[in-house]
């Protein structure tokens, strides 16, 4: 067992971990390990929004974006996902990851900035980017042999880590939590330029991507996931989408991952923008909708034990204002961080 | 809204609270306020154990004890409760509270010490006492107008407090948590003298008394408590009783409160001895049995809203070794802290 915080990012604590030194988690989990040279990463969401499902123009825009990912300095990893939003619009986005901000900057200037600068007939487009310091995000995986999200850029997975399976574990896995409360500061700033809205969120804005992969499940396990877990998860995701502002969640997308051609995979994730890590912690640990998700997942996992083939993971990030970039072009006003205004 | 930590016990923190300054709990709860002159209290459990339900000798012993409570320097409050233990024995105990340790000492020397020094034919007897500093325990009540346990000695209830409705709230309500981790230290010490076993537990031993009072409920609410909540609570209590050592719980008693004559009231509580506050926290926040209790309670309370007439409370205490007193006379070996050996 080892700490989720890699040795080179450990420092004298002014803020204690929530669990004592002899804590042993009841089941194994793993975190992604970047090369120690990685100091900052980029997580970029490029989305297209259409009132019509699978609008050809949207698919064409994505195909072009995906081609651009292959250009010089493109992302080391990207994936694609789809969801129907609170206004009934079809949204598809590609999520792209870099671990070298200068390469991202070069790529973005040449191939990415246009995404929300080029009006597309009948479509909305959005770009949502964080470029956090590695001390300000954490990952967690139920098994170490399939990476998702930012972890696809890691050089390895950790051994079993100590800081998980208790509330507050996400905070304790973030190196910054050794010395910082990561409380929000300031107000979002907004700039409108015709149909385009640019936002810089407040300090310590929080993002979570939390996913499940049921592609390896079959038989009873698959039925249990689909009948006992997924509907409860969906209820919680719908709550955050529709009433998230009550609990500090600006926007939530419960998406199905798909391949480059738009065919659904047996993977989904929720990605949501939060006022703060603390607000996310409170919802997760005490809101009836997440308590129900947690209870359903516990029952599922304790019934199946180590034989469970469902894979779970998440990444949680806290970003300063100057590490954020949000642009929305012709999107409806409940899109993403537009709801923070 | 106010802090659960009374002003005269607040001090500069070296250990942060788990929630930020702007945290607002989603529903109200209250804590007991002692007079500021109270520095230490005594919580004393005097029990009798019999293989036969309602053995006349046990009832007689309790009647005598209850009479002694009326003597000089007796407890300011006591109550009585019954449960059937893991060995199938009938256990009845009186719980008595003092807020002046010198009065307790005087009473105990004259009337209490004998409890486990006088063999009673066919009966086991036990005495379990903590005398904690007021900085090392906390209380919580769902409504401010009916006290239980140590709170019966308070001069008032607080206004709505901030530090509740999140995991770690109990710790944050304890004044000592401002500067101390309250981690366990040392090993229990044991002395045997014939049929009597005396124990001094390790440092930072933890006790919880956590109760429910359904006497005001009726109709659908009562049915919901009895059918949807109580069975789930009982399962969790049974787990702690039978398999508690797996999670750091030495002993658990899920008791029915009764009147002085042994007639059951519509109140129950769990009282359990723990290796540490941290072990109690881990069970409460992540063990399937307590996640199920929490989920059932959340569903109940969110269905009923402020109309709920069920009353909930608890008190959690952390005690140094020299604040503990445990004696067992002719009790079976799975009684109370005997299981810590």
Contacts between the chains, C-beta under 8 A, distances in Angstrom:
chain1	res1	chain2	res2	distance
A	15	B	15	8.0
A	15	B	16	5.7
A	16	B	15	5.7
A	16	B	181	6.6
A	18	B	18	7.2
A	18	B	168	6.7
A	19	B	278	6.5
A	19	B	282	7.5
A	20	B	181	6.7
A	20	B	183	5.2
A	20	B	276	7.3
A	20	B	278	5.0
A	23	B	278	7.2
A	23	B	282	7.5
A	26	B	286	7.2
A	165	B	286	5.8
A	166	B	167	7.7
A	166	B	281	7.7
A	166	B	282	6.1
A	166	B	285	6.1
A	166	B	286	5.8
A	167	B	166	7.7
A	167	B	167	4.2
A	167	B	168	7.3
A	167	B	285	5.3
A	167	B	286	7.7
A	168	B	18	6.7
A	168	B	167	7.3
A	168	B	168	6.9
A	181	B	16	6.6
A	181	B	20	6.7
A	183	B	20	5.2
A	276	B	20	7.3
A	278	B	19	6.5
A	278	B	20	5.0
A	278	B	23	7.2
A	281	B	166	7.7
A	282	B	19	7.5
A	282	B	23	7.5
A	282	B	166	6.1
A	285	B	166	6.1
A	285	B	167	5.3
A	285	B	285	7.2
A	286	B	26	7.2
A	286	B	165	5.8
A	286	B	166	5.8
A	286	B	167	7.7
A	288	B	298	4.9
A	288	B	299	6.9
A	288	B	302	5.3
A	291	B	291	7.6
A	291	B	294	6.4
A	291	B	295	5.4
A	291	B	298	5.5
A	292	B	295	6.6
A	294	B	291	6.4
A	295	B	291	5.4
A	295	B	292	6.5
A	295	B	295	4.5
A	298	B	288	4.9
A	298	B	291	5.5
A	299	B	288	7.0
A	302	B	288	5.3
